[in-house]
Structure formats: C-alpha cells, structure tokens
Amino acid sequence: MEIAEELAKQQRAISVAEFFEKNRQILGFDSAPRSLLTPVKEAVDNALDACEEMGILPDIFVQIGRRGELFHVVVEDNGPGIVTEEVPRVFAKLLYGSRFHVLKQSRGQQGIGISAGVLYSQLTTGKPTRVISKIGPGHKACRFQLMINTATNEPEILESVVQDWDRPHGTRVEMELEGSYVRSRRQSIYSYLKNVAIVNPHARITLKEPDGNVETFERATEKLPKPAYEIQPHPRGLELGGLIKMLRYTEKRKLSSFLKGTFSSIGTITAQELCDLAELDSNRPPSELTYREAQRLIEAFRKVRLKSPPTDCLSPIGEELIRMGLDKEYRVDFVATSTRSVSVYSGNPFLVEVGLAYGGELKSDGKVGVLRFANRVPLLYQQGGCGITHAIENVSWRTYSLSQPGGGIPTGPAGILVHVASTNIPFTSESKDAIADVPEIVSEVELGLKDVGRKLRRHLSRQNALSARREKEEIIRTLLPRIAEKLADLLDREKPDINPVVAKIMSSLLVKRKLVLENGQTLVTIEVANYTESARSFRLHEMLPLEATSVDPSARVVPIGDDYDHLWDISLKPGEARRLSYALPAEEARFSDLVVEGQPSDVVAGARTVET
C-alpha cells in the first residue's frame, strides 16, 4: 500500500503546451532550417485564410533578419485583423482556433500552428513574441508582447498597448528564434513562398531575405478563390462513439429532427427511412437511445442510399489558375491540367487537382519535380511517406512518354503538381507534412495523373510528327529550288514559285501574300489553298498600320494599339482555294507575318501559326 500511495502522489496532469515543449519535433521543429520555416509557414497560412474569408486580396510581407546567432522573423498581412480580446489566445494558447469544429476547406485545422511558433521562440531565446493587430480604419491598433505559460497552456501578457498604425487593417507578428536560412534548399522559405504563389495566384507575397535581397511574387489574377461554406457532417463517415456522444448532448427532442438537423444529405424522407430500418420511433428523444439502438442506427447509415456531401464546402484552385500559376513561376513549353470530380472518404468530401509542366527551363536530367499541396498549402517534407508520392509511383509513366527507370518517380524535363482539397485532410502527423495512404484519395490522384499523362503523350506525339514534317519540308525546300533554278536556266525561263508545289507534296495549307503597286496604291492578294485530305476551318489575321480599303471578302477589323487586326474566318474543302484582297496607300504599306489561328502544324509559306 505504501508504494502505491507514493506512486499516486507522483501522478499529475500535464498541459498540451508542456507536452509539445518536450516533443517539439512532432510540430516540425526537428532541424535548424525547418525550425525557421515552420513559424513563417503557419503565419502565412493564417494570413491567406483570414484575407480570403473577408474577400480581401492578400498582400503579405515576410522579413527574415539576423540578430547575432538568432533570426528575427516578421510576417505582416492586410487581413481583417483580430479583435483585442482574442489576440493573446490566438497566438499564445495551443489547440485554440476557429476551424477545428468547422467542416469546410481551410489551411488551418488543428489550432496549433502559429502558437507552436511562439512556443519554439520562447524556448530557444526566452523572449516574447510581439503582435500588432488592427481591425479597421476607424480603430486603433493593439500591440502585445506574449509568452505561453506551459504549465497551464494559457497566454501570459507582458505588454498590452493601444497605438496608431499606418495600416487600415491587418496583423503583424514578430519573433526571434534559433534556426538556419539556406535559400538553395528545396525546403527553404524561398521555395515555400514560391510554391504558395503557384497555387495562390491571387496573392502578392514579398520576401526580404537576411542579405537584404527582396523577392516579390506578384499576383497573376485579382479573382479570389471560390469561397468555401460550412456543411454538416456526413453520416457515412460517423463512428459509433461519435454518434453516441452526439445523441447524448443534442438539444433536439425528436430523433427525426436530430437526423435532419445534425447531418448533411438527410431530409424528412431519408430520416424516416433510417428510423424504420433501425426499428426506432422517429419521435423518440435522441438522448434516450441505448447502446444497441445506436448500433442499429449506425448500421442503417451504411445500408441506406445517401447522397454525397455538398461540394460547396470545397474551394478548388481551378485548372485555369493552376496553369497561370505554373506559367507565372516557370518557363515551360507545355502545361496540362486535370480536375477530378468531388469524391468522399469516411464521409469527408475531397477533390484532387493535377498539373503537369513539361520542357522549357525544366532540367532534363534527374527525377521530375513534385509539388504537393493540401488545401493550397505546400507540403515540403516527408515526400517519400506521402500518399500523393505513392500515387505518382504507382503510375506507369513510360506509357505517357516519360522515363521511369526502376519504377518510382519518373525522370525527364517535367514537373508534377498535385493538390488535394478537403474538409479534413488526413495528415500523417501534427506537423502536416504528408497525406496518409487513404485508398480513395490515392486512387483519385492516380486517375488525375493518368489524365494529364495522356495529354502529355498527345502533345509529344504531335511535336514529334511536326519535327519530322519540318525536317521533310526543309529537305524539299532545299532540293526543289535547286531543281527549279536549273530547269529555269535550261529553258531560259523565269524561276517558278515552288510554294504551291511544296504545299501539295506536304499535303498542307498554302497561305501566300502577293503585292502589286498601282497608281499609288499597294494591291494585296492573299491566296489560301487547302492541299490536305480533310476540310479545314481557321482564322487568318493580317495586322496592318491602318484600316484597309477595297477588302474582298469583308474582314472584321479590331484596333490593337496603333495597328488594325483584319480577321477572316475561312473554311476550305480538300483541294479548295480562295483569294482575299485589299488595298493600302503605297506609303503606308508595311506588313508583318500573316497569322493562321487554329492550324499549328501544316501551313506552308508566308504565315505564322498560333494554336488555340
């Protein structure tokens, strides 16, 4: 008894702050570079969420400075700010936040992020974190110096001052901490912010580095993401213990009202069907259900055909913005995108978006770059343990014209972007570095990857065919002029125009401009002929310094700057030809390349092509 009593005296509760104080590596503070990155990441994520919720285009400033052996970190945003009473708890209380119990897509989920940075700062330097926040032009800013009381997981306010701040609204956080700044690392602050800019092209992010260098990631669009709306939990993903808890504490007086008011995808008819299947009275108070009755209700959830959860709780990036983001940050030859339909795992709706960039500045040697994102947040660590990576490795990339020696990640001048959006991202740890191998998510990622893979294969096949065609045309263009010249000399005749001959041999479109000077006018004739084996429809652009006269057939004219774009929509059957004509004053007759829009690979002579 004496030993048991002695042991009992040693028992005491610990706060979550004390736990993470001794296990900070769980939160991502396991190396010097990452310890500097993690607070920046959490502060930027919070800033983006806050701005988007209030419909504000994010403008975020990040500064990393050296102070002896320590780093001084500043993150400032133009968000809606935080009310004075909430600032201490938001920044100096772990597991405190507004998003844990809300079922909608958001970057933050656990309420740990920025307060973990405050904890790490005070552990490594003993100094408080400084926070300034302002909620609107008509309000003063509040300035705090904060630390966390790890014994109670409560904020300690060392300073609280009301002051002027030359910002209409926003939040600024400053802290000092131990760390390491290495710009060249793939997991650096610079790389993180660059990746954030790719999937958040509506944000402007400025980074001031320790050496004074300033990098600005400009916004590519002023269109905010589609807002995500809160939904009720879906019954298909509910576990027995969770249901019993909900039944016990609900304020609903009838079981049918409880089912309709607590869960998504359940209406009056479905609620009655569930009660009948579970052999329960729909008018019975939910709190009176026994353990066995709750079990029957769970079984009914799994048997009844339920609609999928609402999808307005998600805010995908969108294929257009993924393309814009990749084009903004990388110079590449080709970008393919794919957005999968909304799916469900354990009752949680999720959506997968994939982008694939190829060629250009991307390195051809080594493995392709993999950019992983969860709810618009870059995942920089634990790539090998992530379900996204495993899905990439499961795809046979040789089928899509990429090398894959020994399996695994493919090699070549390509980059793969995968974004998973969900109300509940199944991270493998509190540091939110990798997504778990949830079969439904891995399967959807694989399908999205195969979709962009097929688009890449078509692009490369077309490029190879175009290259072979150009090589053949080059040979013909080199050989035929010599033959034509020899024949002209032998027959003592003028050298003929060989472009129609080349077009016929190459089964191509012929687009040719001819000029005649007459009475101070330049008379222009454009010959268009279809020597291919199929009908062709395209748009022809002629950019001129002024609007042409005597245009036949009439053209649509679009002023562009100081010039005038003349457009003809043309459709030709195989073997059909057409002539276009117009006139210009001779002194104004300046010409650029004709542009054929919509026929990129088979135009001969005198025209530049663009693909639509």
CORHU-V575973 format. One record per pair of residues at least 12 apart in sequence whose C-alpha atoms are under 7 Angstrom apart, sorted by the first residue. I is the first residue (numbers start at 1). J is the second residue. Records with the same first field share a line. If there is no record, write none. Layout:
BEGIN
I=J  J
END
This chain:
BEGIN
15=150  151  152  153
16=153
17=94  150  153
18=150  151
26=430  431
27=430  431
28=431
32=179  180
33=179  180  181  182
35=179
36=179  180
37=188  189
39=114  117
40=75
42=113  114
43=75  114
45=107
46=108
47=77  79
49=106  107
50=79  80
51=79  80
54=80
56=79
57=202  203  224
58=78  203  204
59=77  78  203  204  205
60=76  77  78  204  205  206
61=75  76  77  205  206  207
62=74  75  76  206  207  208
63=75  207  208  209
64=208  209  210
65=209  210
66=210
70=176  177  178
71=176  177  178  179
72=175  176  177
73=174  175  176
74=173  174  175
75=172  173  174
76=171  172  173
77=170  171  172
78=169  170  171
79=169  170  171
80=135  169  170
81=133  134  135  169  170  171
82=133  134  135
83=135
84=142
88=146  155
89=155
91=114  115  118
92=115  118  146  147  148  154  155
93=115  148  153  154  155
94=111  112  115  116  153
95=110  111  112
96=111
97=111
102=230
103=230  231  232  423
104=228  229  230  231  313  314  423
105=228  313  314  315  375  421  422  423
106=375
107=375  376  377
119=148
121=175  176  177
122=147
124=177  178
125=176  177
128=145  146  147
129=145  146  147  174  175
130=144  145  146  173  174  175
131=143  144  145  172  173  174
132=144  171  172  173
133=170  171  172
134=169  170  171
135=169  170
136=168  169
137=168  169
140=162  163  164
141=162  163  164  165
142=161  162  163
143=160  161  162
144=157  159  160  161
145=157  158  159  160
146=158
187=380
192=378
195=378
196=377  378
197=217  325
198=325  326  329
199=317  322  325  376
200=376
201=219  220  221  321  325
202=219  220  221  222  223  224
203=219
204=217  218  219
205=217  218
220=324
225=315  317
226=315
227=315
228=312  313  314  315
229=312  313
230=313
231=264  313
232=262  263  264
233=263  264
234=263  264  265  309  347
235=263  301  347
236=301  302  346  347
237=346  347
240=295  298
244=294
247=286  287
248=287
253=285  286
254=282  283  284  285  286
255=282  283  284  285  286
256=271  272  282  283
259=271
264=309
265=306  307  308  309
274=300  301
277=300
278=296  297  300
309=349
311=342
313=423
314=421  422
316=421
319=337  338  339
322=355
323=335
331=360  361
332=357  358  359  360  361  362
333=358  359  360
334=357  358  359
335=356  357  358
336=355  356  357  452  455  456
337=354  355  356  452
338=353  354  355  448  451  452
339=352  353  354  448
340=352  353  448
345=440
348=423  424
349=422  423
350=420  421  422  423
351=420  421  422
352=419  420  421  444  445
353=418  419  420  448
354=417  418  419  448  449
355=416  417  418
356=415  416  417  452
357=414  415  416
358=413  414  415
359=413  414
362=413  414
363=413
364=412  413
365=411  412
366=411  412
367=409  410  411  412
368=410  411  412  413  414  415
369=414  415  416
370=415  416  417
371=416  417  418
372=417  418  419
373=418  419  420
374=419  420  421
375=420  421  422
376=419
379=433  434
380=433
381=433
382=433  434
383=434
385=434
386=434  435  436
387=435  436  437  442
388=435  442  445
391=442  445  446
392=409  446
393=407  408  409
395=446
397=410
400=453  454  456  457
401=457
466=601
484=496
499=605
503=531  604
504=531
507=531  532
508=530  531  532  602  603  604
509=529  530  531  532  602  603  604
510=528  529  530  603  604  605
511=526  527  528  529  603  604  605  606  607
512=526  527  528  605  606
513=525  526  527  606
514=526
520=585  586
521=583  584  585  586
522=583  584  585  586  589
523=582  583  584
524=581  582  583
525=579  580  581  582
526=579  580  581
527=578  579  580
528=577  578  579
529=575  576  577  578
530=572  573  574  575  576  577
531=574  575
532=574
533=574
534=573  574
535=572  573  574
536=571  572  573
537=570  571  572
538=569  570  571  596  597  598  599
539=567  568  569  570  596  597  598
540=567  568  569  595  596  597
541=565  566  567  568  594  595  596
542=565  566  567  594  595
543=563  564  565  566  592
544=563  564  565  590  591
545=562  563  564  588  590
546=563  564
547=564
548=582  583  584
549=582  583  584
550=582  583
551=581  582
552=580  581  582
553=580
555=567  568
556=568
593=606  607  608
594=606  607  608
595=607  608  609  610
596=608  609  610
597=609  610  611  612
598=610  611  612
599=611
END
